[in-house]
Amino acid sequence: MTLAQTVRVVAALNLAFFGIEVAVAVHIGSVSLFADSVDFLEDASLNVLIFAALGWTARNRARLGMALAAILLIPGVATLWTAWEKFSQPVAPSPLVLSLTGLGALAINLICALLLARYRTSGGSLARAAFLSSRNDVFGNVAIIAAGVVTASLWQSAWPDLIVGLAIGAVNVGAAHEVFTAAREEHAVATP
């Protein structure tokens, strides 16, 4: 599969699961699922932009890479907002639904990360952004599943969900920095 075909498939998978996850997050009041659903929407947008930019010059792709670094920060901001609301009503989400939805998200993100892995070093900052986003989401999904298990068995509280949601936001900030740095280096090389 070419990079263009790969990012189209990844965009479609992310958009489809965004709809599922945001509906579940709202229904059970989960900060971590909400943060992850915004991540799915961001990943879909990211891959659509990558597909559109594949024919651009190296300099313009590097500029888009720097802009995409800012897009990677969106889930972090959305997570903070959702967490703030959860602090006012600290009700634990359904642990079973939380874990099952996290498991579905894990499957989608693992597929996307595996599809993008071959382009993480050869596709430039744009492909690197897509890969890092999917890879980070895999780790976040494992944490969501763990939050559900902890809530069900050890700590019937909103805190496991809140902690995971805030951690997902922090990971996105790190990925944004890494993508911006790679794009800035590409821009410096491509500048006449």
N, C-alpha and C positions, 0 to 999 in steps of 0.2 A: 504494500500500500504506500502511495506517495504521501508526502507531508500534507498536501492539499486534501487528499481523501481522508487522511487520519484526522485532521482538525475538523472536518465536516462531521464525521462520525462522533467525535468527542463532543462537539457542540450540541448535536442532537440528543445524545445520551444525557448530558448535563441539563438541558432545558426540560426534558421529560421528567427527570427526577426532581428538579426544582419544584414543579407543580405538586408532586406528591408530598415532598418533605415540608413545604411551607404549610400545606393544608393540615398535616399531622401536627406540626409545631404549634400552630394556632389552636388546634383542637385540644391538645393536652397541656398547653402552656409551657413549652420547653424552650429555654434560652439556647441550649446547645444545638437543638435541631433547627431553630430559627437562624442561628449563625451559620450553620452548615447549609441551609437552604439558600441563603443569600450567596454563599460560596458557589453553589451550583449555578445560580444565575450569572454570577461574575465569571465563572469558568466558561459558560456558554457564550457570553459576550466576548470574552477574551479570544476564544477559538474562532468566532466569526470574524473578528478584527484581524486575526492572523491570516485567515484564508484570504481576506480582502487585500492584505498587504504583501502577499507572496510575490507579486510582480513589481513591487516598488524597488527603488534604488536602495542600496545598503544604508545610505545616510538617512533616508526617510523611514526605513524599517527601524533603525536605531532610535529615531525620534519617537516613533510609536512605542517602542520598548520602554522608553522613559515615561511616556504617558500611561502605559499599562501598569507600571509600578504603582502609580497613584490609584489605579482601579483596584489593585490588590488590597488597598487599605480600606475599601468600602465595607467589606464584611466586618472588619474590626470596629468601625464606627457604629454599624448596625447592631453589633453584639453589645456594645456598651449601652446603647439606648434600651435594648431589650432587657439587659441585666438590671439597669436602673429601675425599670418598671417591675421586674420580678422582686426586687428588694422590698417594694411596697406591699406585695402580696406573695410571700414566700411559701407557695404551695408546691409540693413535689409533683412532677409529672408522672404519668403512669409508667412504671419501670419496664413492663413488658412491651408496651407500644414503643417506648423510647429505644429499647435494645433492638427490637425487630426492625424499626425504621433505620437505626444505625447500621444494622447488618445489610439491609438493602443498599444503603448509601455506600457502604464499604465495597460491596460487589461492583457497583457502577464505577466508583473512583479507582478501584484496583484495575479494572479493564482499561479505563482511560489512561492511567499511569503506565501500564504495560504497552499500550499502543504508542504513547508518546516517548517512551524511554529511548528508542533508537535515534531520536532527533534532539535529545537534550543537549548534546555537545556540538552537533553539526548543523543545527537549524537556526543558530543565532539566538539573540536575546528573546525573540518572540516565542520560539519553540521552547526555550528554557523556561520562560514564564509559564507556559501551558503545562509543561512537565512538573515544575515545582508546585504549581497550584494543585494538580491532581495528587502528587505524592504527599503533600502536606495534608490533603483531605483524607487520605487513607489513614494517617495517624490520628487525625481528629475523629474519624469514624470508630476506630478501635476504642478511643477514649469515651465516646458517646455510649457505646455498648457497655463499657466498664461502669459508667455512671448509672446506667439502668440496673446493672447487677448489684452495685453497691447500694443503690436506693431500695432495691427489693429485699436485700438480705441483711444489710448492716446498718444503714442510716436512712431512715424514712424522712428525708428532708429535701428541700430545694437546692441545698448547697452542692451536692455532687454535679448536678446539671449546670449550676452557675459557674462552678470552678472550671468545668470542661469548656463551657461556652467562652469564658474569658481567655482560656488557654488557646483556643482556636483563633481568637482575635490576635493574640500575641504572635502566634506562628505566622499569620498573614503579614504582620508588620516586618518580620524577618525576611520573608520571601520577597516582599516589595523592595527592601533594601538591596537584596542580592540581584534582582532583575534590573533595578536602576543602575547599579554599579556596572553590570555586564553591558547594558545599553549605552552607558556613557563611554565605556571603553570602545565599543563598536563605532560610536559617533566620532570619537577622536581619530580613529583609524580611517574612517570614510570621508572625513572632512578634507577638502582639497587644500 
